Amino acid sequence: MAKAIHTMIRVLDERRTVDFYRNAFGLTIADRYPFDGFTLVYLRNPEADFEIELTINHGRAEPYTHGDGYGHLAVVVGDVEAEHRRFMGLGLNPNPVKEFHRDGALMAKFFFVQDPDGYKIEVLQKHGRYR
């Protein structure tokens, strides 16, 4: 059986991106591997083994485009309202908290935030299928 272990995103400013993911989600550098022309940085937290792999291409100056295929990364939290307030206090500019209902019941309570490179992250309340 396959196990998801990481997702990779290309970023311009390593420090700014690492700071964002540390402040927003408690992710810290698990490993950092410099190569000729690029650096790989793996971020994770104690909650899960799943990592975000940052690829920093040396000498890149212009922002990456995400095209029309990229959607978002999703994380779950115990209290989405508290996290939203915390994000606001950190100046991370989260979108408003929203709720989806299906068949008269709450399906999802969430907000979106963007990292420094414009990647969207959905922050979901632990509930139902979102655990």
NORVENHU-V910533 format. One record per helix or strand of 3 or more residues. SS is the DSSP state (a for helix, b for strand). FROM is the first residue (numbers start at 1). TO is the last residue. Records with the same first field share a line. If there is no record, write none. Layout:
SS=FROM-TO, FROM-TO
//
This chain:
b=6-10, 28-35, 38-45, 48-57, 73-77, 98-102, 105-114, 120-125
a=14-25, 80-89
//
